[in-house]
């Protein structure tokens, strides 16, 4: 097998499984482990993956999908799974915060469908519009500065209003989660500051994001893993990822 074809198959396997191992690849391709290490080094230099001990993982990327309209149709199946898990954490009478996040929109839709008697506090316009119809849900909408992505309000006034609350649970959207460096990111500074304000005003706070977010980055680091109670995603994670979450006392839901 040519090196080019081997590289293609390594990337294909990586995209499917999220991680590859030197020993397994060497056995699969019938080459030496040293050969595979050289392959991984070349692919890392090309920005195709990231080397880790014993193998490689997907390279971290920044997709620059700053508008909700760019993200709303992505990973729709995974978002619905995450939303279902999030709603299972709710009890009637809770006061919850949903920030600007396409997954939080799915959570709001599911709460509406189930007619769960909670109070939703949000700064996301799409969630506000959803609750124009009659519902047992009480909706409180927070104003402030209209954010650049035109999907909600952020900034000093929004943060001031958030500080007045003590939320039972907050669900916070993420652009990227860097387990190794203990960093959680979003795209815009003001959005990040508003997210962090909500975290500080909450008894329990959960990151909501598809597992692909573990290999993505935003431009502004608004929190550390330690700031969260848990992480809600659509599937089980690798043992190495679970260990890193556990090191920061973050529960996987």
Buried (B, 14 or more C-beta within 10 A) or exposed (E): EEEEEBBEBBBEBBEEEBBBBBEBBBEBBEBEEEBBBEBBEEBBEEEBBBBBEEBBBBBBEEBEBBEBEEBBEEBEEBBBBBBBBBBEBBEEEBBBBBBBBBBBBBBBBBBBEEEBBBBBBBBBBBBBEBBEEEBEBEBEBBEBBEBEBEBBBBBEEBBEBBEEBEBBBBBBBBBBBBBEEBBBBBBBEBBBBBBBBBBBBBEBBBBBBBBBBBBBBBBBBBBBBEBBBBBBBBEEBBEBBBEBBEEBEBEBB
